[in-house]
Amino acid sequence: MQARISLKYNGPAVDSGRMDAYEAAANMVAFSDFVVQAAKSLYGESSQVRADVAGFGRGSFITDLFFEAAGPMATLVASGTAKELLEIVGESISLWKHLKGTPPAAVDRIGDEFHVTNRDGNVIQISHSSVSLVFSEKGAASASRFVRDALSREGVDSVSINEPDREICSVSRSEAGFFVPVAPETSLFEHTFEMALMIEAPVFKDARIQFRSATPNGCLV
């Protein structure tokens, strides 16, 4: 499977061709890392994603992404579409803008989706893959680089992410500060299980008292 996606900056510095070459390269790497991470959040860490730069234009660059997978993920990636990946990218940007730079007030999982409430009490419905991407350390670091840091440069007013025939999403300079780590303190993807223990008998060993316990089903611990 292959997808083509572009990143474009707008503003006086870009129009006059004054975007620093080193800054542009750093933004390109960060954006490619972000989209690769988006693919892994959608298809799993076992998926192999390669990003190749396809070309440059004024204020933008285009990257081709190639997907491969091994084991049980191979069928899923093969049957997937680039549209699914682009939706994750767009949803993730929307979630950062929704949270406005602060962790969510509440996150409720309903089926395969999450309802994320921001500090103003507004709710957005987001897919599991998008939430995973935004709340991940790698996703946040990459977005901070190609959005927040890039828009902090004088003469760069906005950034947009596009596929060949349409704009997926955009971020203005006034929204740049939202793109920081916003993960809640409690992980959304951990499961806690309670287990009751019953003391069977004390065991004396090396002058110390130890207790042998068992779960209700008889398993010793």
C-alpha positions in Angstrom: 0.0 0.0 0.0 1.2 3.5 -0.7 0.1 7.0 0.3 1.2 10.4 -0.8 0.9 13.3 1.7 2.4 16.8 1.7 3.3 19.4 4.3 3.0 23.1 3.3 4.0 26.2 5.2 2.5 29.6 4.4 3.6 33.2 5.2 5.9 36.0 4.1 9.1 34.1 4.8 8.0 31.2 2.7 6.7 33.4 -0.1 10.0 35.1 -0.4 12.0 31.8 -0.2 13.6 32.7 3.1 12.8 29.5 5.0 16.0 28.2 6.6 17.3 25.1 4.9 18.2 23.4 8.2 14.8 24.2 9.7 13.1 22.9 6.6 15.0 19.6 6.9 14.2 19.2 10.6 10.5 19.9 9.9 10.6 17.3 7.0 12.1 14.6 9.3 9.6 15.4 12.1 6.6 15.3 9.8 7.8 12.0 8.3 8.2 10.5 11.8 4.7 11.7 12.7 3.0 10.1 9.7 5.0 6.9 10.2 3.9 6.8 13.9 0.3 7.4 12.7 0.6 4.3 10.5 1.9 2.2 13.4 -0.9 3.4 15.7 -3.3 2.3 13.0 -1.7 -1.0 11.8 0.4 -1.9 14.8 4.1 -1.6 15.8 4.9 -4.7 13.6 4.1 -2.8 10.4 7.1 -1.5 8.4 6.6 2.0 7.0 9.2 3.8 4.9 8.9 7.5 4.0 10.5 8.7 0.8 10.6 12.4 -0.2 8.9 12.7 -3.6 9.5 16.4 -4.4 9.6 20.0 -3.3 7.6 23.1 -4.1 7.5 26.6 -2.7 6.9 26.2 1.0 6.1 22.5 0.9 7.4 19.0 0.4 5.7 15.8 -0.6 6.5 12.4 0.9 5.5 9.0 -0.4 4.9 6.4 2.3 5.2 2.6 1.7 3.7 0.0 4.0 4.8 -3.5 4.7 3.9 -5.9 7.5 4.8 -9.3 8.7 2.8 -11.9 10.6 -0.8 -11.3 11.5 -0.6 -7.6 10.5 0.1 -8.4 6.9 -3.5 -9.0 5.9 -4.7 -5.9 7.7 -2.2 -3.6 6.0 -2.8 -5.2 2.6 -6.5 -4.7 2.8 -6.3 -1.1 4.3 -6.4 2.1 2.4 -4.4 5.3 2.5 -7.7 7.1 3.3 -7.7 5.5 6.8 -4.2 6.8 7.5 -5.0 10.3 6.4 -8.1 10.3 8.6 -5.9 9.4 11.6 -3.6 12.3 10.7 -6.5 14.8 10.4 -8.2 13.5 13.6 -5.0 13.8 15.6 -4.5 17.5 14.6 -8.1 18.1 15.5 -7.6 16.6 18.9 -4.7 18.8 19.8 -6.6 21.8 18.7 -9.6 20.6 20.8 -7.5 20.2 24.0 -5.7 23.6 23.6 -2.5 22.5 25.1 -3.8 20.9 28.3 -4.6 17.3 29.2 -8.2 16.2 28.9 -10.7 16.7 31.7 -12.2 13.3 30.9 -11.7 10.4 28.4 -14.5 7.9 28.0 -14.1 4.8 25.9 -17.3 3.7 24.0 -16.6 0.7 21.9 -13.7 1.3 19.6 -13.8 5.1 20.0 -13.1 7.6 22.7 -15.1 10.7 23.8 -12.5 13.3 24.9 -13.7 16.2 27.0 -11.5 19.3 27.2 -11.2 21.8 30.0 -14.1 23.9 28.6 -16.4 20.9 28.8 -16.6 20.3 25.0 -16.5 16.8 23.7 -14.9 15.4 20.6 -15.3 11.8 19.3 -12.0 10.3 18.3 -10.8 6.9 17.1 -8.5 4.7 19.2 -5.6 5.1 16.8 -5.8 9.0 16.9 -5.9 9.0 20.7 -3.0 6.6 20.8 -1.0 8.9 18.5 -1.7 12.1 20.3 -1.0 10.7 23.7 2.2 9.0 22.7 5.6 10.5 23.5 6.8 10.1 19.9 3.7 11.5 18.3 3.8 14.6 20.6 7.5 15.2 20.0 7.1 15.1 16.3 4.1 17.3 16.2 5.7 19.9 18.5 8.6 20.1 16.0 6.9 20.5 12.7 3.9 22.6 14.0 4.7 24.5 17.2 8.4 25.1 16.6 8.0 25.8 12.9 5.2 28.4 13.4 7.2 30.2 16.1 9.6 31.3 13.3 9.1 34.9 12.1 7.3 35.0 8.7 5.6 31.5 9.0 1.9 32.0 9.6 0.3 28.6 9.1 0.9 25.0 8.1 -1.3 22.6 6.3 -1.3 18.9 5.6 -2.6 17.8 2.2 -3.2 14.9 -0.1 -3.0 15.5 -3.8 -6.5 16.8 -4.3 -7.6 18.3 -1.0 -6.5 19.8 2.3 -6.6 17.4 5.2 -6.1 19.9 8.0 -4.4 23.2 8.9 -3.0 25.0 11.9 -2.6 28.7 12.3 0.1 30.5 14.2 -2.3 31.3 17.0 -3.0 27.6 17.5 0.7 26.5 17.5 1.0 26.5 21.3 -1.6 23.7 21.5 0.9 21.2 20.1 2.6 20.0 23.3 2.3 16.7 25.2 -1.3 16.4 26.5 -1.4 12.8 27.7 -3.4 12.3 30.9 -1.4 11.0 33.9 -3.3 7.7 33.9 -2.7 5.5 30.9 -5.8 4.7 28.9 -4.5 1.5 27.5 -3.6 -0.4 30.7 -5.8 -3.0 32.3 -6.0 -3.6 36.0 -7.2 -6.9 37.5 -8.1 -7.5 41.1 -7.2 -10.8 42.7 -8.3 -12.1 46.1 -5.8 -14.1 48.1 -6.5 -16.7 50.8 -3.7 -17.6 53.4 -3.4 -21.4 53.5 -0.6 -21.8 56.1 2.6 -20.2 57.3 5.9 -21.7 56.1 9.0 -21.5 58.3 12.2 -21.0 56.3 15.6 -19.6 57.4 14.1 -18.3 60.7 11.6 -16.2 58.7 7.9 -16.8 58.5 6.5 -17.0 55.0 2.9 -17.4 54.0 1.6 -19.6 51.2 -1.4 -18.1 49.5 -3.8 -19.1 46.9 -6.3 -17.5 44.6 -9.9 -18.7 44.9 -9.3 -21.2 42.1 -6.5 -22.9 44.0 -3.4 -21.4 42.3 -0.6 -20.9 44.7 1.2 -17.5 44.7 
